[in-house]
Amino acid sequence: MPYRKQQFANNEIYHIVLRGIDDNLIFKNVDDYYRGIFSIYEFNTTKPVTIQYRRKVRARIKREPDRGPSSIADERDRLVDILTFCFMPNHIHLLVKQIKDGGISKFMGKFGTGYGGYLNRKYQRKGHVFQNRFLAVPIKNDKQLTTVFIYIHANPISLIEPGWKETGIKNTEEVIKFLDNYKWSSYLDYIGIKNFPSVTERSLFLETLNKESGCREIIEDWVKHKGNIQEFPELFLE
């Protein structure tokens, strides 16, 4: 990714969106999604991500599947805290807190190069996979923080109700059930269903939203009342 003038501050939180170039698919099948999940974990480190490192990670995960990537957490020096994420077919949402100088730019650069290289090799293509620069908006207060938590986890609704942002949610029960089974976001871990627990740092939201039950309640209540996502349009970067 090219140099960007935007600077990121340590201990500040940012909503990031990364899109496939020309809105091309960046996840074409289940294997791609798994590779993407693994990539946002393994590239979140100040250390070089070598082939030997990757093999070591995968070997430990195979030996200890219940522990997941956290079994090698002592070997990482994280660049950011990933608070929430959502993978959509042609774009990614991340909510991250920078914890190292230059951490966001380094993390996104590593992910873009690593996952982009995987897609190019797998699908025998050349050139850029992602749009030139990821988009990032700072979160300024608690209300925005709660809003973006809802918005990121509600993003998959468009897969079953494509026009929901303009016309509202038509079948709330179906949407809630769909979100409860959508594997490619941090929502399941937030509501107490172990999915990819090692990827995210969840203590902030679990504390402020009253644990797993509160995280579920705030999403379901918003869905049932067709909450207003336009309150902070600058957060959404669509």
N, C-alpha and C positions, 0 to 999 in steps of 0.2 A: 504494500500500500504506500502511496506517495506521502511525502512530508506534509504535515498539517500545521497550521498556525495555532489552532485551538490547544490550549494548555489545560491539563487536568490537575486538580489539587488533591493531595493526600487526605484521606478520611472524608472526602466528599463523595456523594452518590450520583450516578449518572444512568440515564436510560439510553441504551444503545440499540440501534437497528442496523443490521448488515444484510444487504440484498444481493441476490444473484444479478449479474450483469444482464441488462435488458429484461429483468424479471424472470430469467431462466430458472428452472428447477435446480435447487442445490441438494435436495434430498429426493431421490427417485425411488428408493425402496427401503425396506427395513434395515438392511445392512448399512446404508448411508446414514440413516438416523443414529444407529448405534455408534458408527464411527465419529459422527459429529459430537455426540455426548461424550465419548471418550476423549475427543480432542479438546473440548473446553476444559476438561480436567487436566489432561497431561501437559497442555501448553501453558497452564497457569503456574509457572515457575520461573525463577530467575536463571535456573541452570539450563544448560543445553539439553535438548531432547534428542538423544542419540538413539540409534537402532538398539544398542545394548540396553538402554534405559527402558525403551518400549517393551522389549522382550522380558525384562525383569518384571515390569508391571503386569504384563499379561500372564506370566507364569504364576505370580502371586495371586492374581485374581482367580486363576483356574484352580489353585490349591485351596483358596479361601473365598468361595463365591459369595458367601453371606456378608463378608466384610467389605467386599468391593475395593475400589481404588484406595480407600482410606488406609489399607494395610501398608502403604508405602508413604503415608503422609509425612513421616519423619524425614524423608529424603527431599521433600519439596520446600522451597522458599517462595511462597506465593506472591504474585504480583498484585492480585486483586481478590476481594471477597465477591464471589458470585452470589447475589442475594436471591434472584429469581431468573428463570429463563423460559423461553418458549421457542420451539423449532416449528416453523411452518414450511410448506413445500418450497417456497422461493425466498424466504427471508428468516432472520433470526432476531429475537428480542432478548436482550440481556439487561438486568439491573445490577450494576456492579459498584463496589466501593473501592477506590484506589488505596492501596496500603504501602506501595513502594513508589519512589520517584519515577515518573514515566511509566508506571505500571500498566495503565490502560493501553497506551500506544504499543508497548512491547507485547502485551498479551494478544491484542487484536492482530498485530503484525505476525506473530507466531501462528495464531490460529488460521489467518488468511492464507499464509504460505503453506502450512502443513495440510489443512483440509483441502485447500484448492489444488495442491499437488496430488493428493489422493484422488480427487475427482478427475483430474486430467489424465492420470495414469489409467484409472479404471475404465473411463469412457473414451480413451484414445483421442483426446482433444488437446488443443493448444490455446494459449492465451489466458486472459483474465477470467476468473470464475466469478468474482464479486465486483460490485461497483467500486469505483476508485477509492472512495472514502466511506467509512462507516459514519453514521449520523449519531450525535450524542447531545443530550440535553441534561443540564444539571437539575437535580431535585432540590427545591429551595425550602420546603417546609413539610410538616407532617401530613397535611391534607393532600399535597401532591404525592407524597410517598404512598399513602393508602390508595389513592386513585390509580397510580401506575401499577401497584401490586394487582389490583383488580383487572386493569386493562390488559396487562401482559398475559394473565391466566385466562382471560376471556377471549383472547385472540382466536383460538381454534374454532369458535362458534361459526366463523365464516365458512368453515369447511362443510357445515350441514345447513346453514342458513346464510347464503352468500350476501343477501342484502340487509342483514340485521342492523348495520350501523346507520342506515338511512331510514328503514321502516320499523325498526324495533324487533324484538324477539317474539316469534309467533308461538312456539311450543316450548314453554319453559321447562316442563318435566323432561322432555327429550334432551334439551340442551344441558341440564344439570347431569343427567345420566351420561351424556357424551363426555363432558368435562371430567367426570369421575373415572372415566376409562381412557382418557387421552394420555398416552404414555410419554409423549415427547415434550413435557414441560415439568417444572418444579412443583406443580400443584399437588400431585399425589403425595409427595413427601411432606408437603405442608399440612395435609389433612390426615396424616398418620398412616399412609399406605406406602411401605418401603418400595421405592422405585430406583432412584439414583441418589441416595442420601449423601454420598461423599462429595457430590459436585457443588452443593450449595451450603452457604452459611446462613442458617435460618433463625438464629437466636433473636435477632432484632424484631422480626415480624411475629414470631411466636410469643414474644413478650408483650409487644404493643397490641396485638390482636387477640390476646387471650388464648394462647396455645392452639392445638390443632382444631378444636371445636370452633373457636373464633374465626380461624382462617376459612373453614368451610362455610360458616354462617355468613360471613361478609360477602362471599362470592354468591352463594345461593340467594341471599336477600337481594343483592344487586340484580341478579338474573330475573327473579320473580317480579321485581318492580321496574324492570327495563331501565336501569340506571342511565344517567346522562353522561356519556363519555366525552361530550363536547365541552365540559366545564374547563378543562385545561388542554385545549387543542395543541398547544406547543409541545406536550409530552409525547404525542403519538407518532409523529414523524412518518406518516403514511404517504 
